[in-house]
Amino acid sequence: MPPMAPEDRFAAVIEALLRHPDVTQSPEEARSRKRFGSTSLRVKGKIFAMLVRGRLVVKLPARHVDALVEAAEGQRFEPCRGRLMKE
């Protein structure tokens, strides 16, 4: 079975989490501009999952990110060259 495409993974995340009353999706007009975080899920206005440059990005505690990177199962998010996100 081929790996799931990032867009399909994000669609599954959206479907599962939008049932929660505190989770919202970015407004349609923002998605059309395709800027950073424009296709995102938020809790109380803070982004926790998004699709960026064809990659699924999720916010996780730093220790979980470290473990995923060490296991070669994930990568740190670099929103601009030379700046890695801690979480």
GROMACS elastic network, one bead per residue, 0.5 to 0.9 nm:
[ bonds ]
;  ai    aj funct       b0    kb
    1     4     6  0.87822   500
    2     5     6  0.88124   500
    4     7     6  0.82857   500
    4     8     6  0.63433   500
    4     9     6  0.63833   500
    5     8     6  0.52343   500
    5     9     6  0.62957   500
    5    10     6  0.86820   500
    5    54     6  0.87811   500
    5    55     6  0.87153   500
    6     9     6  0.50067   500
    6    10     6  0.60656   500
    6    11     6  0.85096   500
    6    51     6  0.75466   500
    6    54     6  0.64683   500
    6    55     6  0.55571   500
    6    56     6  0.52924   500
    7    10     6  0.51243   500
    7    11     6  0.61285   500
    7    12     6  0.86800   500
    7    51     6  0.72736   500
    7    54     6  0.71060   500
    7    55     6  0.77117   500
    7    56     6  0.73243   500
    8    11     6  0.50043   500
    8    12     6  0.62616   500
    8    13     6  0.86694   500
    9    12     6  0.51160   500
    9    13     6  0.62519   500
    9    14     6  0.86397   500
    9    56     6  0.74269   500
   10    14     6  0.60720   500
   10    15     6  0.85391   500
   10    49     6  0.81150   500
   10    50     6  0.74880   500
   10    51     6  0.70042   500
   10    56     6  0.64405   500
   10    57     6  0.89539   500
   11    14     6  0.50463   500
   11    15     6  0.61330   500
   11    16     6  0.86302   500
   12    15     6  0.51045   500
   12    16     6  0.61740   500
   12    17     6  0.85605   500
   13    16     6  0.52250   500
   13    17     6  0.59684   500
   13    18     6  0.82481   500
   13    41     6  0.89665   500
   13    49     6  0.85116   500
   14    17     6  0.53433   500
   14    18     6  0.56728   500
   14    19     6  0.87056   500
   14    25     6  0.79382   500
   14    40     6  0.89972   500
   14    41     6  0.73048   500
   15    18     6  0.58545   500
   15    19     6  0.73755   500
   16    19     6  0.63839   500
   16    20     6  0.83389   500
   17    20     6  0.56481   500
   17    21     6  0.88968   500
   17    23     6  0.66462   500
   17    24     6  0.87177   500
   17    41     6  0.85916   500
   18    21     6  0.72253   500
   18    22     6  0.82863   500
   18    23     6  0.55815   500
   18    24     6  0.64271   500
   18    25     6  0.76119   500
   18    41     6  0.83629   500
   19    22     6  0.87912   500
   19    23     6  0.76130   500
   20    23     6  0.55852   500
   20    24     6  0.85332   500
   21    24     6  0.78286   500
   22    42     6  0.80626   500
   22    43     6  0.55109   500
   22    44     6  0.62242   500
   23    41     6  0.66691   500
   23    42     6  0.55576   500
   23    44     6  0.71668   500
   23    45     6  0.86247   500
   24    27     6  0.87969   500
   24    40     6  0.84587   500
   24    41     6  0.57250   500
   24    42     6  0.52959   500
   24    43     6  0.65129   500
   24    44     6  0.79578   500
   24    45     6  0.78901   500
   25    28     6  0.86296   500
   25    39     6  0.75073   500
   25    40     6  0.58383   500
   25    42     6  0.62414   500
   26    29     6  0.83821   500
   26    30     6  0.65605   500
   26    31     6  0.68245   500
   26    37     6  0.82106   500
   26    38     6  0.62802   500
   26    39     6  0.59690   500
   26    40     6  0.54590   500
   26    41     6  0.63927   500
   26    42     6  0.74984   500
   27    30     6  0.54447   500
   27    31     6  0.66052   500
   27    38     6  0.81325   500
   27    39     6  0.84094   500
   28    31     6  0.51917   500
   28    32     6  0.65194   500
   28    38     6  0.88431   500
   28    39     6  0.86556   500
   29    32     6  0.53139   500
   29    33     6  0.69598   500
   29    38     6  0.88744   500
   30    33     6  0.54498   500
   30    34     6  0.70560   500
   30    35     6  0.76477   500
   30    37     6  0.88558   500
   30    38     6  0.53480   500
   30    39     6  0.75390   500
   31    34     6  0.54393   500
   31    35     6  0.75309   500
   31    37     6  0.84846   500
   31    39     6  0.52187   500
   31    40     6  0.83835   500
   32    35     6  0.84462   500
   32    38     6  0.78777   500
   32    39     6  0.87064   500
   33    38     6  0.72000   500
   34    37     6  0.80436   500
   34    38     6  0.56822   500
   34    39     6  0.73328   500
   34    52     6  0.87119   500
   35    38     6  0.52025   500
   35    39     6  0.81742   500
   35    52     6  0.85170   500
   36    39     6  0.79918   500
   36    40     6  0.89978   500
   36    50     6  0.87481   500
   36    51     6  0.88027   500
   36    52     6  0.68231   500
   36    79     6  0.80433   500
   37    40     6  0.53655   500
   37    41     6  0.85942   500
   37    47     6  0.73572   500
   37    49     6  0.84117   500
   37    50     6  0.58919   500
   37    51     6  0.72332   500
   37    52     6  0.70196   500
   38    50     6  0.77009   500
   38    51     6  0.81668   500
   38    52     6  0.84843   500
   39    49     6  0.86303   500
   39    50     6  0.56316   500
   39    51     6  0.58181   500
   39    52     6  0.77499   500
   40    47     6  0.63793   500
   40    48     6  0.75248   500
   40    49     6  0.56269   500
   40    51     6  0.66122   500
   41    45     6  0.87844   500
   41    46     6  0.81542   500
   41    47     6  0.57376   500
   41    48     6  0.60371   500
   41    49     6  0.51988   500
   41    50     6  0.62179   500
   42    45     6  0.53285   500
   42    48     6  0.56443   500
   42    49     6  0.71381   500
   42    50     6  0.88973   500
   43    46     6  0.53057   500
   43    47     6  0.66301   500
   43    48     6  0.71194   500
   44    47     6  0.86047   500
   47    50     6  0.73588   500
   47    58     6  0.86069   500
   47    59     6  0.78741   500
   48    57     6  0.81613   500
   48    58     6  0.56018   500
   48    60     6  0.80809   500
   49    56     6  0.73704   500
   49    57     6  0.56215   500
   49    59     6  0.62748   500
   50    55     6  0.82301   500
   50    56     6  0.60031   500
   50    57     6  0.52642   500
   50    58     6  0.64835   500
   50    59     6  0.89858   500
   51    54     6  0.61585   500
   51    55     6  0.54627   500
   51    57     6  0.60102   500
   51    58     6  0.87518   500
   52    55     6  0.51938   500
   52    56     6  0.65165   500
   52    57     6  0.68976   500
   52    79     6  0.88479   500
   53    56     6  0.85774   500
   57    76     6  0.89910   500
   57    77     6  0.70532   500
   58    77     6  0.88508   500
   58    87     6  0.87445   500
   59    62     6  0.88601   500
   59    65     6  0.87266   500
   59    87     6  0.57494   500
   60    63     6  0.81781   500
   60    64     6  0.62930   500
   60    65     6  0.63197   500
   60    87     6  0.53573   500
   61    64     6  0.54372   500
   61    65     6  0.64640   500
   61    66     6  0.88212   500
   61    86     6  0.82385   500
   61    87     6  0.52595   500
   62    65     6  0.50244   500
   62    66     6  0.61307   500
   62    67     6  0.86742   500
   62    86     6  0.58416   500
   63    66     6  0.50259   500
   63    67     6  0.62648   500
   63    68     6  0.87243   500
   63    87     6  0.82490   500
   64    67     6  0.50807   500
   64    68     6  0.62039   500
   64    69     6  0.85913   500
   64    87     6  0.84091   500
   65    68     6  0.51510   500
   65    69     6  0.61242   500
   65    70     6  0.85257   500
   65    74     6  0.74146   500
   65    75     6  0.77415   500
   65    76     6  0.70659   500
   65    86     6  0.81853   500
   65    87     6  0.66177   500
   66    69     6  0.52108   500
   66    70     6  0.60841   500
   66    71     6  0.85941   500
   66    74     6  0.88944   500
   66    75     6  0.89652   500
   66    76     6  0.84963   500
   67    70     6  0.50930   500
   67    71     6  0.61390   500
   67    72     6  0.85887   500
   67    73     6  0.85445   500
   67    74     6  0.86643   500
   68    71     6  0.51249   500
   68    72     6  0.61473   500
   68    73     6  0.50529   500
   68    74     6  0.50181   500
   68    75     6  0.73655   500
   69    73     6  0.59912   500
   69    74     6  0.50102   500
   69    75     6  0.55278   500
   69    76     6  0.72310   500
   70    73     6  0.76562   500
   70    74     6  0.82927   500
   71    74     6  0.76664   500
   72    75     6  0.75829   500
   75    78     6  0.89798   500
   76    84     6  0.64216   500
   76    85     6  0.66026   500
   76    86     6  0.78557   500
   76    87     6  0.81215   500
   77    80     6  0.89681   500
   77    83     6  0.85565   500
   77    84     6  0.58583   500
   77    85     6  0.56429   500
   77    86     6  0.84355   500
   77    87     6  0.84607   500
   78    81     6  0.64828   500
   78    82     6  0.72219   500
   78    83     6  0.56403   500
   78    85     6  0.61914   500
   79    82     6  0.86574   500
   79    83     6  0.67049   500
   79    84     6  0.70648   500
   79    85     6  0.76235   500
   80    83     6  0.57290   500
   80    84     6  0.78611   500
   81    84     6  0.80893   500
   84    87     6  0.89545   500
